[in-house]
Amino acid sequence: MTSRDVHPVDQGLPAGRLALLGLQHMSIMYAGSVAVPLIVGSALKLDAATIALLVNADLLVAGIATLVQAVGVGRFLGIRLPVVAGATFSVVNPMILIAAQYGMPAVYGAMLVSGVFGLLVARPFAKLIRFFPPLVSGTLLVVIGVSLVGPGTAMIAGHDTGSPDYAAPSHIALGFGVIALVVLFTRVLRGFAGQIGPLLAMAIGLVAAIPMGLVHWDGIGAAGWFGLASPFHFGPPTFPVAAVLSMCVVMLVTLTESTADLIAVGEITGRRPSDADLARGLATDGLSAVLGGVLNSFPDTAFAQNVGLVRMTGVRSRWVVAVTGGVLVVMGLVPKVGAVVSAVPEPVIGAVAVVMFAMVAAVGVQNLGRVEFSGNHNTFVVAVSLGVGLLPAFAVDRFGNSIFFQHFPAWLQTICGSPITVTAILAFSLNLLFNHLGRQAAPDLPQASTGT
């Protein structure tokens, strides 16, 4: 078999390119991944050393999950596509609520059970892919991209709208400058240089941020050389029924998010996943929760910003992402390495992330372009799914947390607090209602089975 016969997803690249492209993926996802342990740790008033251990465990599990997704393990794990895994934000509120009521051992006991649950339901859940035609997947991807622009904005302007430093002109100028560099490099550079344009833009943004006082190197000296917490750091796990049910709901939410991203990666790379492929990818999310329950980490999901990066650079090799996974594992085991990356200011990372999030929305628009909107209710399905689904994204407190359902029961907040989940439920249900139940399939449905 010649190199021309190898699918771009399976093609290897020279070592130097692999390293730089892998580092680029890591740089894009790092801030979003470590945000989860930082938010949870701060909310639970954990000490700095414990939060650092959570961050290390988070990076380690994300690295393992990313490696599994890229390389695959037998017939049961890993979708074998360029998928980067990272901690899901869906787990934040449930973890805080469970810890407050039952303690940290219950958090990780419930997470452990939810991981086993995820492994068990991955295959039947994957069979729902036939109900994710371009009408549903396109709408969901648009909402994923649009709703994540909010967190990207917070990285540039600040997380607390009540702070005097919020939306400082210097921070916004730095972010816009990095975006301008991404645009310039994408337009001007060719070949490998063009593929690492976002990484070059971040490097220049880092240099520009030094005289602004936004780069702090002291964390590197304070970080240790080895920082992995022992399994069950908070004590033997416990399994309150309410906590277990809540985390299982989180797992279903995570699988829903991952489904859209995995389908998007498949379409971008030209290798649309089969039911079996999708099942292996979703089972990896379950594995991450099992590992998280043991190693004091968090459930992982496919990261949308890295999906956008694959689209933008056109680099489809899964071995690039395998490098990313390896780097994340090293960062999880060696905190000093992670401290170097964490020195990059949020406005720099956020600027690139905003572009990547928008790329995911653009993929969704592209999917919707394949849908037939004449003589059916597909326009109505998209309108209701977008309108209602985005409500939680636009009703937020001063810290950017959704408050639309704040007076509802905790379990309902877990399901409906995420625009992605609300949109998935609506688009999925409305497509069934208008295009399947009591009538023949709408014209766009055959496209889902053929991948065209």
C-alpha positions as CSV (number, residue, x, y, z in Angstrom):
1,M,0.0,0.0,0.0
2,T,1.4,3.4,-1.0
3,S,1.1,6.6,1.0
4,R,-1.5,7.7,-1.5
5,D,-3.7,4.7,-0.5
6,V,-3.6,5.7,3.2
7,H,-6.5,7.8,4.4
8,P,-5.3,11.2,5.7
9,V,-6.6,10.3,9.1
10,D,-4.1,7.5,9.3
11,Q,-1.1,9.2,7.7
12,G,2.0,9.8,9.8
13,L,3.9,13.1,9.6
14,P,7.6,14.0,10.2
15,A,8.5,14.1,13.9
16,G,9.0,17.9,13.9
17,R,5.6,18.6,12.4
18,L,3.9,16.1,14.6
19,A,5.4,17.8,17.7
20,L,4.4,21.3,16.8
21,L,0.9,20.5,15.6
22,G,0.3,18.4,18.7
23,L,1.5,21.3,20.9
24,Q,-0.9,23.5,19.0
25,H,-3.9,21.3,19.9
26,M,-2.7,21.2,23.5
27,S,-2.4,25.0,23.7
28,I,-6.0,25.4,22.3
29,M,-7.6,23.1,24.8
30,Y,-5.5,23.7,28.0
31,A,-7.3,26.7,29.5
32,G,-10.7,25.1,29.0
33,S,-9.6,21.8,30.5
34,V,-8.0,23.2,33.7
35,A,-10.9,25.6,34.2
36,V,-13.1,22.8,35.5
37,P,-10.8,21.8,38.4
38,L,-10.1,25.5,39.2
39,I,-13.8,26.3,39.4
40,V,-14.7,23.2,41.4
41,G,-11.8,23.7,43.8
42,S,-12.5,27.3,44.4
43,A,-16.2,26.7,44.9
44,L,-15.5,24.0,47.5
45,K,-12.8,26.2,49.1
46,L,-10.1,23.6,48.7
47,D,-6.5,24.6,49.5
48,A,-4.1,25.5,46.7
49,A,-2.2,22.2,47.0
50,T,-5.3,20.2,46.6
51,I,-6.5,22.2,43.6
52,A,-3.1,21.7,42.0
53,L,-3.5,17.9,42.5
54,L,-6.9,18.2,40.8
55,V,-5.4,20.0,37.9
56,N,-2.7,17.4,37.5
57,A,-5.1,14.6,37.6
58,D,-7.4,16.4,35.1
59,L,-4.5,16.7,32.6
60,L,-3.4,13.1,33.1
61,V,-6.9,11.6,32.5
62,A,-7.5,14.0,29.5
63,G,-4.2,12.8,28.1
64,I,-5.1,9.2,28.5
65,A,-8.5,9.7,27.0
66,T,-7.1,11.6,24.0
67,L,-4.5,8.9,23.4
68,V,-7.3,6.3,23.5
69,Q,-9.5,8.3,21.1
70,A,-6.6,8.8,18.6
71,V,-4.9,5.4,18.7
72,G,-7.8,3.1,19.8
73,V,-7.8,0.1,22.1
74,G,-9.1,-3.1,20.5
75,R,-12.7,-3.2,19.4
76,F,-14.2,-1.4,22.3
77,L,-12.4,1.9,22.9
78,G,-11.3,4.9,20.8
79,I,-12.9,6.3,17.7
80,R,-9.5,6.6,15.9
81,L,-10.0,10.1,14.7
82,P,-8.2,13.4,15.7
83,V,-10.3,13.9,18.8
84,V,-9.0,15.8,21.8
85,A,-10.7,15.0,25.1
86,G,-11.0,17.4,28.0
87,A,-13.0,17.9,31.2
88,T,-16.7,18.7,30.6
89,F,-18.3,21.8,32.1
90,S,-21.5,19.8,32.6
91,V,-20.0,18.2,35.7
92,V,-19.3,21.4,37.6
93,N,-22.6,22.2,39.2
94,P,-23.5,18.6,40.1
95,M,-20.0,18.0,41.7
96,I,-20.4,21.2,43.8
97,L,-23.9,20.2,44.9
98,I,-22.9,16.6,45.7
99,A,-19.8,17.7,47.6
100,A,-21.8,20.1,49.7
101,Q,-24.4,17.5,50.7
102,Y,-22.5,14.2,50.8
103,G,-18.8,15.1,50.7
104,M,-16.0,14.5,48.2
105,P,-16.0,10.7,48.6
106,A,-19.6,10.7,47.2
107,V,-18.5,12.9,44.3
108,Y,-16.0,10.3,43.1
109,G,-18.1,7.3,44.0
110,A,-20.9,8.7,41.9
111,M,-18.5,9.5,39.1
112,L,-17.1,6.0,39.2
113,V,-20.6,4.5,38.8
114,S,-21.5,7.0,36.0
115,G,-18.4,5.9,34.1
116,V,-19.4,2.2,34.3
117,F,-22.9,3.4,33.2
118,G,-21.3,5.3,30.3
119,L,-19.4,2.2,29.2
120,L,-22.6,0.1,29.2
121,V,-24.8,2.5,27.3
122,A,-22.3,3.7,24.8
123,R,-23.2,1.1,22.1
124,P,-27.0,1.5,22.4
125,F,-26.6,5.3,22.5
126,A,-24.5,5.2,19.4
127,K,-27.3,3.5,17.5
128,L,-29.2,6.9,17.7
129,I,-26.8,8.3,15.1
130,R,-29.3,7.6,12.4
131,F,-31.5,10.2,14.1
132,F,-28.7,12.8,13.8
133,P,-29.1,13.8,10.2
134,P,-27.7,17.1,9.0
135,L,-30.8,18.8,10.2
136,V,-30.1,17.8,13.8
137,S,-26.3,17.7,13.8
138,G,-26.0,21.0,12.0
139,T,-28.3,22.8,14.4
140,L,-26.5,21.3,17.4
141,L,-23.1,22.2,16.1
142,V,-24.2,25.8,15.5
143,V,-25.3,26.0,19.1
144,I,-22.1,24.4,20.4
145,G,-20.1,27.0,18.6
146,V,-22.2,30.0,19.5
147,S,-22.7,29.1,23.1
148,L,-18.9,28.5,23.6
149,V,-18.1,32.0,22.3
150,G,-19.3,33.2,25.8
151,P,-16.6,31.4,27.7
152,G,-14.1,32.5,25.1
153,T,-15.2,36.1,25.6
154,A,-14.7,35.7,29.3
155,M,-11.1,34.7,28.7
156,I,-10.5,37.9,26.8
157,A,-12.5,40.4,28.8
158,G,-12.5,38.8,32.3
159,H,-14.7,36.4,34.2
160,D,-16.4,38.9,36.6
161,T,-18.4,41.6,34.9
162,G,-18.5,43.5,38.2
163,S,-14.7,43.8,38.5
164,P,-13.2,47.2,37.8
165,D,-10.7,45.5,35.4
166,Y,-13.4,43.8,33.4
167,A,-13.1,44.5,29.6
168,A,-9.8,46.4,30.1
169,P,-9.0,48.0,26.7
170,S,-5.5,46.6,26.8
171,H,-6.8,43.0,27.2
172,I,-9.3,43.5,24.4
173,A,-6.6,45.0,22.2
174,L,-4.4,42.1,22.9
175,G,-7.1,39.6,22.0
176,F,-8.1,41.4,18.8
177,G,-4.4,41.6,17.9
178,V,-4.1,37.8,18.2
179,I,-7.2,37.3,16.1
180,A,-5.8,39.6,13.5
181,L,-2.6,37.6,13.4
182,V,-4.6,34.4,13.0
183,V,-6.4,35.9,10.0
184,L,-3.2,37.2,8.5
185,F,-1.3,34.0,8.9
186,T,-4.2,32.0,7.4
187,R,-4.3,34.3,4.4
188,V,-0.6,34.7,3.8
189,L,1.2,31.5,5.0
190,R,1.2,28.3,3.1
191,G,2.0,24.7,3.8
192,F,3.1,23.8,7.3
193,A,3.6,27.4,8.3
194,G,-0.1,28.0,7.6
195,Q,-1.1,25.0,9.6
196,I,0.6,26.3,12.7
197,G,-0.7,29.8,12.2
198,P,-2.7,29.8,15.5
199,L,0.3,28.6,17.5
200,L,2.4,31.3,15.9
201,A,-0.2,33.9,16.8
202,M,-0.3,32.7,20.4
203,A,3.5,32.9,20.6
204,I,3.6,36.5,19.4
205,G,0.7,37.3,21.7
206,L,2.6,35.9,24.6
207,V,5.6,38.1,23.8
208,A,3.4,41.1,23.5
209,A,1.8,40.4,26.8
210,I,5.1,40.4,28.8
211,P,5.5,44.2,28.9
212,M,1.8,44.5,29.8
213,G,2.4,42.6,33.0
214,L,0.1,39.7,32.1
215,V,2.7,36.9,32.1
216,H,3.7,35.5,35.5
217,W,6.6,33.1,35.6
218,D,6.7,32.6,39.3
219,G,4.3,29.7,39.1
220,I,7.0,27.7,37.3
221,G,9.5,27.8,40.2
222,A,6.8,27.0,42.7
223,A,5.5,23.9,40.7
224,G,6.9,20.5,41.6
225,W,8.5,17.9,39.4
226,F,6.0,15.2,40.3
227,G,2.4,15.9,41.5
228,L,0.1,12.9,40.9
229,A,-2.4,12.4,43.8
230,S,-2.9,8.9,45.1
231,P,-6.0,7.1,44.1
232,F,-9.1,8.1,46.1
233,H,-7.2,11.0,47.6
234,F,-10.4,12.1,49.5
235,G,-11.0,8.7,51.0
236,P,-12.9,5.5,50.1
237,P,-15.8,6.3,47.7
238,T,-19.4,6.3,48.8
239,F,-22.4,5.9,46.7
240,P,-25.5,7.9,47.7
241,V,-28.4,7.1,45.3
242,A,-29.2,10.7,44.5
243,A,-25.6,11.5,43.8
244,V,-25.2,8.5,41.5
245,L,-28.4,9.4,39.6
246,S,-27.2,13.0,39.1
247,M,-23.8,11.9,37.8
248,C,-25.4,9.4,35.4
249,V,-27.5,12.3,34.0
250,V,-24.2,14.2,33.5
251,M,-22.9,11.2,31.6
252,L,-25.9,11.2,29.3
253,V,-25.3,14.9,28.7
254,T,-21.6,14.3,28.0
255,L,-22.5,11.6,25.5
256,T,-24.9,13.9,23.8
257,E,-22.2,16.6,23.5
258,S,-19.6,14.2,22.3
259,T,-21.9,12.7,19.6
260,A,-22.2,16.0,17.8
261,D,-18.5,16.7,18.0
262,L,-17.5,13.1,16.9
263,I,-19.9,13.3,13.9
264,A,-18.4,16.7,13.0
265,V,-14.8,15.4,13.1
266,G,-15.8,12.5,10.9
267,E,-17.4,14.8,8.3
268,I,-14.4,17.2,8.4
269,T,-11.9,14.4,8.0
270,G,-13.9,12.5,5.4
271,R,-14.4,9.5,7.6
272,R,-17.9,9.6,8.9
273,P,-18.1,7.3,11.9
274,S,-20.3,4.2,11.8
275,D,-22.3,3.0,14.8
276,A,-19.4,0.9,16.0
277,D,-16.9,3.8,15.6
278,L,-19.2,6.1,17.5
279,A,-19.7,3.5,20.3
280,R,-16.0,3.3,20.8
281,G,-15.7,7.0,21.0
282,L,-18.5,7.3,23.5
283,A,-17.2,4.4,25.6
284,T,-14.0,6.4,26.0
285,D,-16.0,9.1,27.7
286,G,-17.2,6.5,30.1
287,L,-13.6,5.3,30.6
288,S,-12.6,8.8,31.5
289,A,-15.2,9.0,34.2
290,V,-14.0,5.7,35.7
291,L,-10.4,6.9,35.7
292,G,-11.6,10.2,37.1
293,G,-13.4,8.5,39.9
294,V,-10.2,6.7,40.9
295,L,-7.7,9.4,40.2
296,N,-9.7,12.4,41.6
297,S,-10.3,13.9,38.1
298,F,-13.3,14.7,35.9
299,P,-15.3,13.1,33.1
300,D,-14.0,14.1,29.6
301,T,-15.8,14.9,26.4
302,A,-14.6,15.8,22.9
303,F,-13.4,19.4,22.8
304,A,-15.2,21.6,20.3
305,Q,-12.3,24.1,19.9
306,N,-10.1,21.3,18.7
307,V,-12.7,20.2,16.2
308,G,-12.6,23.8,14.9
309,L,-8.8,23.6,14.7
310,V,-8.9,20.5,12.5
311,R,-11.3,22.3,10.2
312,M,-9.2,25.4,10.1
313,T,-5.8,23.8,9.5
314,G,-6.9,20.9,7.4
315,V,-4.6,18.6,9.3
316,R,-6.5,15.3,9.6
317,S,-3.9,12.9,11.0
318,R,-5.0,11.3,14.3
319,W,-1.3,10.9,15.2
320,V,-1.1,14.6,15.7
321,V,-3.7,14.3,18.4
322,A,-1.9,11.3,19.8
323,V,1.1,13.6,20.4
324,T,-1.3,16.0,22.2
325,G,-2.4,13.1,24.5
326,G,1.2,12.2,25.3
327,V,2.0,15.8,26.1
328,L,-1.0,16.1,28.4
329,V,0.0,12.9,30.2
330,V,3.5,14.4,30.8
331,M,1.9,17.6,32.0
332,G,-0.3,15.7,34.4
333,L,2.7,13.9,35.9
334,V,5.1,16.8,35.9
335,P,3.3,20.0,37.1
336,K,6.3,22.2,36.2
337,V,5.6,21.5,32.5
338,G,2.0,22.5,33.0
339,A,3.0,25.7,34.8
340,V,4.9,26.8,31.7
341,V,1.8,26.5,29.5
342,S,-0.4,28.2,32.2
343,A,1.8,31.3,32.0
344,V,0.2,32.1,28.6
345,P,-2.4,34.9,29.4
346,E,-6.0,34.1,29.0
347,P,-6.7,36.9,26.5
348,V,-4.2,35.2,24.2
349,I,-5.7,31.7,24.4
350,G,-9.2,33.1,24.5
351,A,-8.7,35.0,21.2
352,V,-7.7,31.9,19.3
353,A,-10.4,29.8,21.1
354,V,-13.1,32.2,19.9
355,V,-12.1,31.6,16.3
356,M,-12.1,27.8,16.9
357,F,-15.5,27.9,18.5
358,A,-16.9,29.9,15.6
359,M,-15.4,27.3,13.2
360,V,-17.5,24.7,14.9
361,A,-20.6,26.8,14.3
362,A,-19.5,27.3,10.7
363,V,-19.4,23.5,10.3
364,G,-22.9,23.4,11.6
365,V,-24.0,26.0,9.0
366,Q,-22.3,23.9,6.3
367,N,-24.3,20.9,7.5
368,L,-27.6,22.8,7.4
369,G,-26.7,23.8,3.8
370,R,-27.4,20.2,2.9
371,V,-30.9,20.2,4.3
372,E,-34.0,20.6,2.2
373,F,-36.1,23.4,3.6
374,S,-38.9,23.6,1.0
375,G,-42.2,21.9,1.6
376,N,-41.5,20.8,5.1
377,H,-41.1,22.0,8.7
378,N,-37.4,21.9,8.9
379,T,-37.1,25.7,9.2
380,F,-39.4,25.5,12.2
381,V,-37.3,22.7,13.7
382,V,-34.1,24.8,13.4
383,A,-35.8,27.9,14.7
384,V,-37.3,26.4,17.8
385,S,-34.1,24.4,18.6
386,L,-31.9,27.5,18.2
387,G,-34.2,29.9,20.0
388,V,-35.1,27.8,23.0
389,G,-31.7,26.0,23.2
390,L,-29.7,29.3,23.5
391,L,-31.8,30.7,26.3
392,P,-29.5,29.3,29.0
393,A,-26.5,30.8,27.2
394,F,-27.9,34.4,27.4
395,A,-29.2,34.3,30.9
396,V,-26.1,34.4,33.0
397,D,-24.8,35.9,36.3
398,R,-21.8,38.2,36.7
399,F,-19.5,35.3,36.5
400,G,-21.0,33.9,33.3
401,N,-22.9,31.0,34.9
402,S,-26.3,30.2,33.5
403,I,-29.1,31.2,35.9
404,F,-32.1,30.6,33.6
405,F,-33.1,27.5,35.5
406,Q,-31.7,28.4,38.9
407,H,-35.0,28.0,40.8
408,F,-35.6,24.5,39.4
409,P,-34.6,21.2,41.0
410,A,-30.9,20.4,40.9
411,W,-31.4,17.4,38.6
412,L,-33.3,19.6,36.1
413,Q,-30.6,22.2,36.2
414,T,-28.1,19.5,35.3
415,I,-30.0,18.6,32.2
416,C,-31.3,22.1,31.1
417,G,-28.4,24.3,32.3
418,S,-26.4,23.5,29.1
419,P,-27.6,25.1,25.8
420,I,-26.0,22.1,24.1
421,T,-28.2,19.6,25.9
422,V,-31.4,21.6,25.5
423,T,-30.8,22.0,21.8
424,A,-29.9,18.3,21.4
425,I,-33.2,17.3,23.1
426,L,-35.2,19.7,21.0
427,A,-33.7,19.1,17.6
428,F,-33.8,15.3,18.2
429,S,-37.4,15.3,19.4
430,L,-38.7,17.8,16.8
431,N,-37.0,15.9,14.0
432,L,-38.8,12.8,15.1
433,L,-42.1,14.6,15.5
434,F,-42.1,16.3,12.1
435,N,-40.1,13.9,9.9
436,H,-40.7,10.4,11.3
437,L,-43.9,10.0,13.3
438,G,-47.0,9.5,11.2
439,R,-45.5,10.5,7.9
440,Q,-42.7,9.7,5.5
441,A,-39.2,10.9,6.2
442,A,-38.4,14.4,5.2
443,P,-36.1,14.9,2.1
444,D,-33.0,15.5,4.2
445,L,-33.1,12.2,6.1
446,P,-31.7,9.9,3.5
447,Q,-28.5,12.1,3.6
448,A,-27.8,10.9,7.1
449,S,-27.4,7.3,6.0
450,T,-25.3,8.0,3.0
451,G,-23.1,10.7,4.6
452,T,-23.7,13.1,1.7
